[in-house]
């Protein structure tokens, strides 16, 4: 069998296995191993398998992933997310849609200590949806705000997806983290605008909540102190060159742990749960990295990445049109595949093309993360939607999948507007990294 045909068959088999809901990491590993072995030898296949798994779990660069995940778990179990939500609620809760705006704002802030989109969505489901339901918010707005706002955890540093992108493309993880700050804030503003427009058209979607005095608002700012300290320590330390990403992640874990212990906000049971969830999530991500490595080597043998890159480069179109085509392909792929898996499968194919077109790799990384963010809230994958739906059954049984997918539509439009703005004004992404170098 010709290598290219073998690659196409392997890709087709992989997509079919995805539909069986078999874990993505196992599918990529199995198809990559079998395909590579058939094109080379089974001895080579076993060597590739062992090296990929060993490299993923022993990589110094990837050590940031379990550390940032642990930081997020400790922050969640110590109640930081509830304090963030309380602060946002004090300032925004008294206007129409204010609780949904507070939820989105809290998602952005919690993303600064979490780095995971599903984790942010799960956290804010338990914190935000009961409050919104208590004030008579429509199911679509309440659940849509949480599912969409959770996606901000992919963009706001520290971001697991940005770490993977940085490792794959050999870009500075610190620069990627810093470059994600302004786009995350831009999306937050666009999400708030989307909520305001909805509630202006239909006030019944998000009735106004209680109002607070300025003294109460100012007192609520205490809830931001912990997150602000950790964020400034971790991101500021990398920005100023004090820490490497690994050191910053370690400092962040130590900082959250110290604050939680000093304030007596973290029980032994919560600490153990944080470690367990960190182990489970980290293993999932690292096995995904290993599986993508195996499948990527198989694709490299088939030469499909090089053929696709040559094909796209041969288009007689302006560079921006080729980039728009690539973004459209990511948009479609994100609807059917997990963001991490999509990035690990496609970056080896499209990154050389983008580099040849002259686009900045830092800019491209943020754009791709934003595009794949769409995938976490759109069917059929839409992991954030299913996370919110699953958790909402315990606290708000009336919320259906249909209402959540309906609720994310205005936020989907906001993301598309954000991507367009960043495409036209790339300096929004590159301004802060430019100050680092």
NORLIN-V963079 format. One record per helix or strand of 2 or more residues. SS is the DSSP state (~ for helix, > for strand). FROM is the first residue (numbers start at 1). LEN is the number of residues. Records with the same first field share a line. If there is no record, write none. Layout:
SS: FROM-LEN  FROM-LEN
This chain:
~: 3-16  24-16  42-17  63-15  80-13  98-17  117-18  139-16  160-10  173-29  203-3  214-7  222-18  245-18  268-35  304-10  319-16  339-19  361-15  383-13  401-24  427-10
